[in-house]
Amino acid sequence: MRLNLVMLLAVLVSAMYLVSVQYDSRRLFTELDKAKTEAHRLELENERLQVEKRAQTTPARIERLAREKLQMRQAKPGITTYVTYVEPAASGAAP
């Protein structure tokens, strides 16, 4: 009789442990699925930002911004000032 009670108790403990392990397994699987979904969303966001970055740095856009916001203009020979470097004369006695 005592052995039957011990065996029944062991079966009940084992069943409760099995239910607990299955619950944890399902919870972890759900968390993994959410993490994969979030990773996929972040990858798509990264790709979108990369495309936007490339669109913002096109040469035509940069040139337009330079003209409009910085009042820059193309260099032309008529408005270009050329500076030449003249070496200073050696001072003092010759060696």
N, C-alpha and C positions, 0 to 999 in steps of 0.2 A: 504494500500500500504506500509506504514511504517512497519507494523507488518510483512509483507512478506519479506521485506529486512532484518529485524532483524533476522527472522527465517532462511533465506538463509545464512546470515553471520554466525549464530550459527552452521548450518549444515556444512559449509565449515571449520570452526575452528575445529569442532568435527572430521571431516574427516582427516584434517591435523594432528591432535593429534593422531588419530588412526594409521595413516601411520607411524608417528614417534615412537610410542610405538611398533608397529610390527617390525620396523627396529631395534630398540634397543633389542627387544626380540631375533631376529635372530642373531644379533651380539653377544649377551651374550651366546646363545646356541653354536655358533661356537667357542667362547673362551673356553667354558666348554668342548667341544669335544676335542679341542687341549690340554687342561690341562689333560684330562683323558688319551689321547694318550701319552703325556709326562710322566705321572705317570706310565703308563704301561711300557714304555721304561726304566725308572729308576728302576723299580722293576726287570726287566730282567737283567739290568746291575748289580744290587746289587747281584742277584743270581749268575751271572757269576763270580763276584769278590769273593763271598764266596767260590765257588768251587775252584777258583784259590788259594785262601788263604789256604784251606784245602790241596791242592796239594803241596803247598810250605812248609807246616809244617809236612810232613810225617816223621816218625822216620828215615827211610832209607836215605832220602835226608839230614836231619840234621846231621846224622852220617857221611855221605860222605863229606859234607861241613866241618865238624869239622876235619876230617882226612886231606883233601886236603888244605884248606885255613888256618886252625889254627895249622896244624901239631900236632894234638892231637892223642893219641893212647889209647888203652885199658889198664887199670891198671892190672899189673901182680905182683904176689908176689915177683918175683926176682928184680923188679925195684921199689918196694914200700918201703918207709922208714917210720917206725913207730916211733912216738914220744910219750914219756910218760911224764906225769906231776909229778913232785916231789914237795911236799909241802915244803916250806922253814922252817927251824928249828925256833922254837919260841925263840926270843931273850929277854934278860932281866930277871928279878927276877920272881920267881913263886909266884902266889897270895896266 
